[in-house]
Amino acid sequence: MPRIARNSNPDASDYEEIPLDALEDEDVSESVDTSDNSLKTIRNFMKKLRQ
């Protein structure tokens, strides 16, 4: 039976924290397919978080 690796720090996240400013980087935006409305939805959500 395989052993389960447990995180020694239960509060630690397995995800890398991304600064909010990075989400508005023009280079990143241009590389994303903007034909989908999901990008607009994400930007609107980020604006609401900042209010």
mmJSON file of the N, C-alpha and C atoms, coordinates in Angstrom:
{"data_MODEL":{"atom_site":{
"group_PDB":["ATOM","ATOM","ATOM","ATOM","ATOM","ATOM","ATOM","ATOM","ATOM","ATOM","ATOM","ATOM","ATOM","ATOM","ATOM","ATOM","ATOM","ATOM","ATOM","ATOM","ATOM","ATOM","ATOM","ATOM","ATOM","ATOM","ATOM","ATOM","ATOM","ATOM","ATOM","ATOM","ATOM","ATOM","ATOM","ATOM","ATOM","ATOM","ATOM","ATOM","ATOM","ATOM","ATOM","ATOM","ATOM","ATOM","ATOM","ATOM","ATOM","ATOM","ATOM","ATOM","ATOM","ATOM","ATOM","ATOM","ATOM","ATOM","ATOM","ATOM","ATOM","ATOM","ATOM","ATOM","ATOM","ATOM","ATOM","ATOM","ATOM","ATOM","ATOM","ATOM","ATOM","ATOM","ATOM","ATOM","ATOM","ATOM","ATOM","ATOM","ATOM","ATOM","ATOM","ATOM","ATOM","ATOM","ATOM","ATOM","ATOM","ATOM","ATOM","ATOM","ATOM","ATOM","ATOM","ATOM","ATOM","ATOM","ATOM","ATOM","ATOM","ATOM","ATOM","ATOM","ATOM","ATOM","ATOM","ATOM","ATOM","ATOM","ATOM","ATOM","ATOM","ATOM","ATOM","ATOM","ATOM","ATOM","ATOM","ATOM","ATOM","ATOM","ATOM","ATOM","ATOM","ATOM","ATOM","ATOM","ATOM","ATOM","ATOM","ATOM","ATOM","ATOM","ATOM","ATOM","ATOM","ATOM","ATOM","ATOM","ATOM","ATOM","ATOM","ATOM","ATOM","ATOM","ATOM","ATOM","ATOM","ATOM","ATOM","ATOM","ATOM"],
"id":[1,2,3,4,5,6,7,8,9,10,11,12,13,14,15,16,17,18,19,20,21,22,23,24,25,26,27,28,29,30,31,32,33,34,35,36,37,38,39,40,41,42,43,44,45,46,47,48,49,50,51,52,53,54,55,56,57,58,59,60,61,62,63,64,65,66,67,68,69,70,71,72,73,74,75,76,77,78,79,80,81,82,83,84,85,86,87,88,89,90,91,92,93,94,95,96,97,98,99,100,101,102,103,104,105,106,107,108,109,110,111,112,113,114,115,116,117,118,119,120,121,122,123,124,125,126,127,128,129,130,131,132,133,134,135,136,137,138,139,140,141,142,143,144,145,146,147,148,149,150,151,152,153],
"type_symbol":["N","C","C","N","C","C","N","C","C","N","C","C","N","C","C","N","C","C","N","C","C","N","C","C","N","C","C","N","C","C","N","C","C","N","C","C","N","C","C","N","C","C","N","C","C","N","C","C","N","C","C","N","C","C","N","C","C","N","C","C","N","C","C","N","C","C","N","C","C","N","C","C","N","C","C","N","C","C","N","C","C","N","C","C","N","C","C","N","C","C","N","C","C","N","C","C","N","C","C","N","C","C","N","C","C","N","C","C","N","C","C","N","C","C","N","C","C","N","C","C","N","C","C","N","C","C","N","C","C","N","C","C","N","C","C","N","C","C","N","C","C","N","C","C","N","C","C","N","C","C","N","C","C"],
"label_atom_id":["N","CA","C","N","CA","C","N","CA","C","N","CA","C","N","CA","C","N","CA","C","N","CA","C","N","CA","C","N","CA","C","N","CA","C","N","CA","C","N","CA","C","N","CA","C","N","CA","C","N","CA","C","N","CA","C","N","CA","C","N","CA","C","N","CA","C","N","CA","C","N","CA","C","N","CA","C","N","CA","C","N","CA","C","N","CA","C","N","CA","C","N","CA","C","N","CA","C","N","CA","C","N","CA","C","N","CA","C","N","CA","C","N","CA","C","N","CA","C","N","CA","C","N","CA","C","N","CA","C","N","CA","C","N","CA","C","N","CA","C","N","CA","C","N","CA","C","N","CA","C","N","CA","C","N","CA","C","N","CA","C","N","CA","C","N","CA","C","N","CA","C","N","CA","C","N","CA","C"],
"label_alt_id":[null,null,null,null,null,null,null,null,null,null,null,null,null,null,null,null,null,null,null,null,null,null,null,null,null,null,null,null,null,null,null,null,null,null,null,null,null,null,null,null,null,null,null,null,null,null,null,null,null,null,null,null,null,null,null,null,null,null,null,null,null,null,null,null,null,null,null,null,null,null,null,null,null,null,null,null,null,null,null,null,null,null,null,null,null,null,null,null,null,null,null,null,null,null,null,null,null,null,null,null,null,null,null,null,null,null,null,null,null,null,null,null,null,null,null,null,null,null,null,null,null,null,null,null,null,null,null,null,null,null,null,null,null,null,null,null,null,null,null,null,null,null,null,null,null,null,null,null,null,null,null,null,null],
"label_comp_id":["MET","MET","MET","PRO","PRO","PRO","ARG","ARG","ARG","ILE","ILE","ILE","ALA","ALA","ALA","ARG","ARG","ARG","ASN","ASN","ASN","SER","SER","SER","ASN","ASN","ASN","PRO","PRO","PRO","ASP","ASP","ASP","ALA","ALA","ALA","SER","SER","SER","ASP","ASP","ASP","TYR","TYR","TYR","GLU","GLU","GLU","GLU","GLU","GLU","ILE","ILE","ILE","PRO","PRO","PRO","LEU","LEU","LEU","ASP","ASP","ASP","ALA","ALA","ALA","LEU","LEU","LEU","GLU","GLU","GLU","ASP","ASP","ASP","GLU","GLU","GLU","ASP","ASP","ASP","VAL","VAL","VAL","SER","SER","SER","GLU","GLU","GLU","SER","SER","SER","VAL","VAL","VAL","ASP","ASP","ASP","THR","THR","THR","SER","SER","SER","ASP","ASP","ASP","ASN","ASN","ASN","SER","SER","SER","LEU","LEU","LEU","LYS","LYS","LYS","THR","THR","THR","ILE","ILE","ILE","ARG","ARG","ARG","ASN","ASN","ASN","PHE","PHE","PHE","MET","MET","MET","LYS","LYS","LYS","LYS","LYS","LYS","LEU","LEU","LEU","ARG","ARG","ARG","GLN","GLN","GLN"],
"label_asym_id":["A","A","A","A","A","A","A","A","A","A","A","A","A","A","A","A","A","A","A","A","A","A","A","A","A","A","A","A","A","A","A","A","A","A","A","A","A","A","A","A","A","A","A","A","A","A","A","A","A","A","A","A","A","A","A","A","A","A","A","A","A","A","A","A","A","A","A","A","A","A","A","A","A","A","A","A","A","A","A","A","A","A","A","A","A","A","A","A","A","A","A","A","A","A","A","A","A","A","A","A","A","A","A","A","A","A","A","A","A","A","A","A","A","A","A","A","A","A","A","A","A","A","A","A","A","A","A","A","A","A","A","A","A","A","A","A","A","A","A","A","A","A","A","A","A","A","A","A","A","A","A","A","A"],
"label_entity_id":["1","1","1","1","1","1","1","1","1","1","1","1","1","1","1","1","1","1","1","1","1","1","1","1","1","1","1","1","1","1","1","1","1","1","1","1","1","1","1","1","1","1","1","1","1","1","1","1","1","1","1","1","1","1","1","1","1","1","1","1","1","1","1","1","1","1","1","1","1","1","1","1","1","1","1","1","1","1","1","1","1","1","1","1","1","1","1","1","1","1","1","1","1","1","1","1","1","1","1","1","1","1","1","1","1","1","1","1","1","1","1","1","1","1","1","1","1","1","1","1","1","1","1","1","1","1","1","1","1","1","1","1","1","1","1","1","1","1","1","1","1","1","1","1","1","1","1","1","1","1","1","1","1"],
"label_seq_id":[1,1,1,2,2,2,3,3,3,4,4,4,5,5,5,6,6,6,7,7,7,8,8,8,9,9,9,10,10,10,11,11,11,12,12,12,13,13,13,14,14,14,15,15,15,16,16,16,17,17,17,18,18,18,19,19,19,20,20,20,21,21,21,22,22,22,23,23,23,24,24,24,25,25,25,26,26,26,27,27,27,28,28,28,29,29,29,30,30,30,31,31,31,32,32,32,33,33,33,34,34,34,35,35,35,36,36,36,37,37,37,38,38,38,39,39,39,40,40,40,41,41,41,42,42,42,43,43,43,44,44,44,45,45,45,46,46,46,47,47,47,48,48,48,49,49,49,50,50,50,51,51,51],
"pdbx_PDB_ins_code":[null,null,null,null,null,null,null,null,null,null,null,null,null,null,null,null,null,null,null,null,null,null,null,null,null,null,null,null,null,null,null,null,null,null,null,null,null,null,null,null,null,null,null,null,null,null,null,null,null,null,null,null,null,null,null,null,null,null,null,null,null,null,null,null,null,null,null,null,null,null,null,null,null,null,null,null,null,null,null,null,null,null,null,null,null,null,null,null,null,null,null,null,null,null,null,null,null,null,null,null,null,null,null,null,null,null,null,null,null,null,null,null,null,null,null,null,null,null,null,null,null,null,null,null,null,null,null,null,null,null,null,null,null,null,null,null,null,null,null,null,null,null,null,null,null,null,null,null,null,null,null,null,null],
"Cartn_x":[0.851,0.0,0.894,0.652,1.502,1.318,2.407,2.351,1.844,1.113,0.597,1.525,2.055,2.925,2.052,2.359,1.584,2.409,1.758,2.421,2.72,3.971,4.344,3.712,3.356,2.711,1.288,0.29,-1.088,-1.628,-1.019,-1.472,-0.825,0.178,0.891,0.014,0.154,-0.621,0.271,-0.324,0.411,0.458,-0.209,-0.29,0.62,1.206,2.065,1.191,1.548,0.783,1.164,0.166,0.403,-0.042,0.839,0.437,-0.7,-1.607,-2.748,-2.299,-1.213,-0.723,-0.334,0.09,0.514,-0.661,-1.862,-3.033,-3.406,-2.889,-3.205,-2.056,-1.041,0.116,-0.325,0.03,-0.403,0.088,1.319,1.874,1.05,0.617,-0.196,-1.558,-2.167,-3.493,-3.489,-2.429,-2.369,-2.22,-1.649,-1.439,-2.678,-3.679,-4.896,-5.929,-6.647,-7.71,-8.866,-9.051,-10.087,-11.438,-11.551,-12.844,-13.816,-13.27,-14.095,-14.387,-15.577,-15.945,-15.354,-14.675,-14.135,-13.09,-12.316,-11.306,-11.983,-13.061,-13.804,-14.39,-14.885,-15.444,-14.383,-13.198,-12.102,-11.717,-11.617,-11.247,-12.303,-13.579,-14.645,-14.584,-14.292,-14.165,-13.003,-11.876,-10.708,-11.008,-11.759,-12.132,-12.988,-13.922,-14.784,-13.971,-12.96,-12.119,-11.366,-11.004,-10.216,-11.064,-12.369,-13.244,-13.374],
"Cartn_y":[-1.185,0.0,1.245,2.203,3.404,4.279,4.91,5.82,7.181,7.841,9.17,10.206,11.083,12.148,13.236,13.594,14.643,15.915,17.035,18.33,18.609,18.947,19.205,20.49,21.399,22.649,22.631,22.407,22.297,23.593,24.741,26.016,26.343,25.585,25.863,25.482,26.239,25.981,25.315,24.455,23.817,24.71,25.852,26.738,27.939,28.365,29.546,30.793,31.709,32.95,33.888,34.408,35.299,36.702,37.692,39.065,39.529,40.337,40.809,41.608,42.36,43.157,42.277,41.073,40.174,39.796,39.819,39.449,40.517,41.725,42.812,43.113,42.285,42.482,42.362,43.353,43.354,42.128,41.703,40.551,39.301,39.147,37.989,38.079,39.263,39.44,39.142,39.551,39.33,37.858,37.068,35.656,34.815,35.429,34.715,34.858,33.782,33.825,34.644,35.854,36.742,36.531,35.538,35.26,34.685,34.183,33.647,34.763,34.794,35.825,35.584,34.46,34.16,35.181,35.714,36.719,37.977,38.392,39.572,39.306,38.106,37.74,37.809,37.314,37.349,38.784,39.624,41.026,41.745,41.489,42.104,41.638,40.366,39.825,40.487,40.662,41.292,42.744,43.449,44.837,44.889,43.945,43.916,43.632,42.797,42.493,43.725,44.586,45.771,46.879,46.809,47.879,47.804],
"Cartn_z":[0.0,0.0,0.0,-0.919,-0.977,0.256,0.646,1.795,1.329,2.183,1.869,2.486,1.644,2.144,2.747,3.955,4.628,4.702,4.514,4.596,6.06,6.378,7.761,8.287,7.387,7.784,7.233,8.094,7.591,6.993,7.339,6.795,5.455,5.072,3.82,2.63,1.574,0.369,-0.675,-1.475,-2.563,-3.794,-3.731,-4.88,-4.703,-5.801,-5.777,-5.723,-4.833,-4.712,-5.849,-6.561,-7.698,-7.314,-7.452,-7.129,-8.04,-7.493,-8.281,-9.502,-9.368,-10.495,-11.679,-11.426,-12.503,-13.403,-12.857,-13.65,-14.665,-14.481,-15.404,-16.357,-16.36,-17.23,-18.689,-19.501,-20.905,-21.658,-21.405,-22.113,-21.832,-20.592,-20.235,-20.914,-20.882,-21.474,-22.97,-23.653,-25.097,-25.442,-24.543,-24.838,-24.519,-23.907,-23.537,-24.648,-24.912,-25.917,-25.355,-25.873,-25.343,-26.016,-26.871,-27.484,-26.452,-25.355,-24.274,-23.272,-22.734,-21.766,-20.389,-20.185,-18.861,-18.433,-19.367,-19.024,-18.489,-19.127,-18.663,-17.273,-17.063,-15.765,-14.677,-14.965,-13.995,-13.679,-14.685,-14.456,-13.616,-13.893,-13.097,-11.648,-11.453,-10.103,-9.363,-10.044,-9.423,-9.054,-9.887,-9.575,-8.317,-8.184,-7.001,-5.744,-5.849,-4.692,-4.208,-5.121,-4.769,-4.149,-4.313,-3.789,-2.283],
"occupancy":[1.0,1.0,1.0,1.0,1.0,1.0,1.0,1.0,1.0,1.0,1.0,1.0,1.0,1.0,1.0,1.0,1.0,1.0,1.0,1.0,1.0,1.0,1.0,1.0,1.0,1.0,1.0,1.0,1.0,1.0,1.0,1.0,1.0,1.0,1.0,1.0,1.0,1.0,1.0,1.0,1.0,1.0,1.0,1.0,1.0,1.0,1.0,1.0,1.0,1.0,1.0,1.0,1.0,1.0,1.0,1.0,1.0,1.0,1.0,1.0,1.0,1.0,1.0,1.0,1.0,1.0,1.0,1.0,1.0,1.0,1.0,1.0,1.0,1.0,1.0,1.0,1.0,1.0,1.0,1.0,1.0,1.0,1.0,1.0,1.0,1.0,1.0,1.0,1.0,1.0,1.0,1.0,1.0,1.0,1.0,1.0,1.0,1.0,1.0,1.0,1.0,1.0,1.0,1.0,1.0,1.0,1.0,1.0,1.0,1.0,1.0,1.0,1.0,1.0,1.0,1.0,1.0,1.0,1.0,1.0,1.0,1.0,1.0,1.0,1.0,1.0,1.0,1.0,1.0,1.0,1.0,1.0,1.0,1.0,1.0,1.0,1.0,1.0,1.0,1.0,1.0,1.0,1.0,1.0,1.0,1.0,1.0,1.0,1.0,1.0,1.0,1.0,1.0],
"B_iso_or_equiv":[0.0,0.0,0.0,0.0,0.0,0.0,0.0,0.0,0.0,0.0,0.0,0.0,0.0,0.0,0.0,0.0,0.0,0.0,0.0,0.0,0.0,0.0,0.0,0.0,0.0,0.0,0.0,0.0,0.0,0.0,0.0,0.0,0.0,0.0,0.0,0.0,0.0,0.0,0.0,0.0,0.0,0.0,0.0,0.0,0.0,0.0,0.0,0.0,0.0,0.0,0.0,0.0,0.0,0.0,0.0,0.0,0.0,0.0,0.0,0.0,0.0,0.0,0.0,0.0,0.0,0.0,0.0,0.0,0.0,0.0,0.0,0.0,0.0,0.0,0.0,0.0,0.0,0.0,0.0,0.0,0.0,0.0,0.0,0.0,0.0,0.0,0.0,0.0,0.0,0.0,0.0,0.0,0.0,0.0,0.0,0.0,0.0,0.0,0.0,0.0,0.0,0.0,0.0,0.0,0.0,0.0,0.0,0.0,0.0,0.0,0.0,0.0,0.0,0.0,0.0,0.0,0.0,0.0,0.0,0.0,0.0,0.0,0.0,0.0,0.0,0.0,0.0,0.0,0.0,0.0,0.0,0.0,0.0,0.0,0.0,0.0,0.0,0.0,0.0,0.0,0.0,0.0,0.0,0.0,0.0,0.0,0.0,0.0,0.0,0.0,0.0,0.0,0.0],
"pdbx_formal_charge":[null,null,null,null,null,null,null,null,null,null,null,null,null,null,null,null,null,null,null,null,null,null,null,null,null,null,null,null,null,null,null,null,null,null,null,null,null,null,null,null,null,null,null,null,null,null,null,null,null,null,null,null,null,null,null,null,null,null,null,null,null,null,null,null,null,null,null,null,null,null,null,null,null,null,null,null,null,null,null,null,null,null,null,null,null,null,null,null,null,null,null,null,null,null,null,null,null,null,null,null,null,null,null,null,null,null,null,null,null,null,null,null,null,null,null,null,null,null,null,null,null,null,null,null,null,null,null,null,null,null,null,null,null,null,null,null,null,null,null,null,null,null,null,null,null,null,null,null,null,null,null,null,null],
"auth_seq_id":[1,1,1,2,2,2,3,3,3,4,4,4,5,5,5,6,6,6,7,7,7,8,8,8,9,9,9,10,10,10,11,11,11,12,12,12,13,13,13,14,14,14,15,15,15,16,16,16,17,17,17,18,18,18,19,19,19,20,20,20,21,21,21,22,22,22,23,23,23,24,24,24,25,25,25,26,26,26,27,27,27,28,28,28,29,29,29,30,30,30,31,31,31,32,32,32,33,33,33,34,34,34,35,35,35,36,36,36,37,37,37,38,38,38,39,39,39,40,40,40,41,41,41,42,42,42,43,43,43,44,44,44,45,45,45,46,46,46,47,47,47,48,48,48,49,49,49,50,50,50,51,51,51],
"auth_comp_id":["MET","MET","MET","PRO","PRO","PRO","ARG","ARG","ARG","ILE","ILE","ILE","ALA","ALA","ALA","ARG","ARG","ARG","ASN","ASN","ASN","SER","SER","SER","ASN","ASN","ASN","PRO","PRO","PRO","ASP","ASP","ASP","ALA","ALA","ALA","SER","SER","SER","ASP","ASP","ASP","TYR","TYR","TYR","GLU","GLU","GLU","GLU","GLU","GLU","ILE","ILE","ILE","PRO","PRO","PRO","LEU","LEU","LEU","ASP","ASP","ASP","ALA","ALA","ALA","LEU","LEU","LEU","GLU","GLU","GLU","ASP","ASP","ASP","GLU","GLU","GLU","ASP","ASP","ASP","VAL","VAL","VAL","SER","SER","SER","GLU","GLU","GLU","SER","SER","SER","VAL","VAL","VAL","ASP","ASP","ASP","THR","THR","THR","SER","SER","SER","ASP","ASP","ASP","ASN","ASN","ASN","SER","SER","SER","LEU","LEU","LEU","LYS","LYS","LYS","THR","THR","THR","ILE","ILE","ILE","ARG","ARG","ARG","ASN","ASN","ASN","PHE","PHE","PHE","MET","MET","MET","LYS","LYS","LYS","LYS","LYS","LYS","LEU","LEU","LEU","ARG","ARG","ARG","GLN","GLN","GLN"],
"auth_asym_id":["A","A","A","A","A","A","A","A","A","A","A","A","A","A","A","A","A","A","A","A","A","A","A","A","A","A","A","A","A","A","A","A","A","A","A","A","A","A","A","A","A","A","A","A","A","A","A","A","A","A","A","A","A","A","A","A","A","A","A","A","A","A","A","A","A","A","A","A","A","A","A","A","A","A","A","A","A","A","A","A","A","A","A","A","A","A","A","A","A","A","A","A","A","A","A","A","A","A","A","A","A","A","A","A","A","A","A","A","A","A","A","A","A","A","A","A","A","A","A","A","A","A","A","A","A","A","A","A","A","A","A","A","A","A","A","A","A","A","A","A","A","A","A","A","A","A","A","A","A","A","A","A","A"],
"auth_atom_id":["N","CA","C","N","CA","C","N","CA","C","N","CA","C","N","CA","C","N","CA","C","N","CA","C","N","CA","C","N","CA","C","N","CA","C","N","CA","C","N","CA","C","N","CA","C","N","CA","C","N","CA","C","N","CA","C","N","CA","C","N","CA","C","N","CA","C","N","CA","C","N","CA","C","N","CA","C","N","CA","C","N","CA","C","N","CA","C","N","CA","C","N","CA","C","N","CA","C","N","CA","C","N","CA","C","N","CA","C","N","CA","C","N","CA","C","N","CA","C","N","CA","C","N","CA","C","N","CA","C","N","CA","C","N","CA","C","N","CA","C","N","CA","C","N","CA","C","N","CA","C","N","CA","C","N","CA","C","N","CA","C","N","CA","C","N","CA","C","N","CA","C","N","CA","C","N","CA","C"],
"pdbx_PDB_model_num":[1,1,1,1,1,1,1,1,1,1,1,1,1,1,1,1,1,1,1,1,1,1,1,1,1,1,1,1,1,1,1,1,1,1,1,1,1,1,1,1,1,1,1,1,1,1,1,1,1,1,1,1,1,1,1,1,1,1,1,1,1,1,1,1,1,1,1,1,1,1,1,1,1,1,1,1,1,1,1,1,1,1,1,1,1,1,1,1,1,1,1,1,1,1,1,1,1,1,1,1,1,1,1,1,1,1,1,1,1,1,1,1,1,1,1,1,1,1,1,1,1,1,1,1,1,1,1,1,1,1,1,1,1,1,1,1,1,1,1,1,1,1,1,1,1,1,1,1,1,1,1,1,1]
}}}
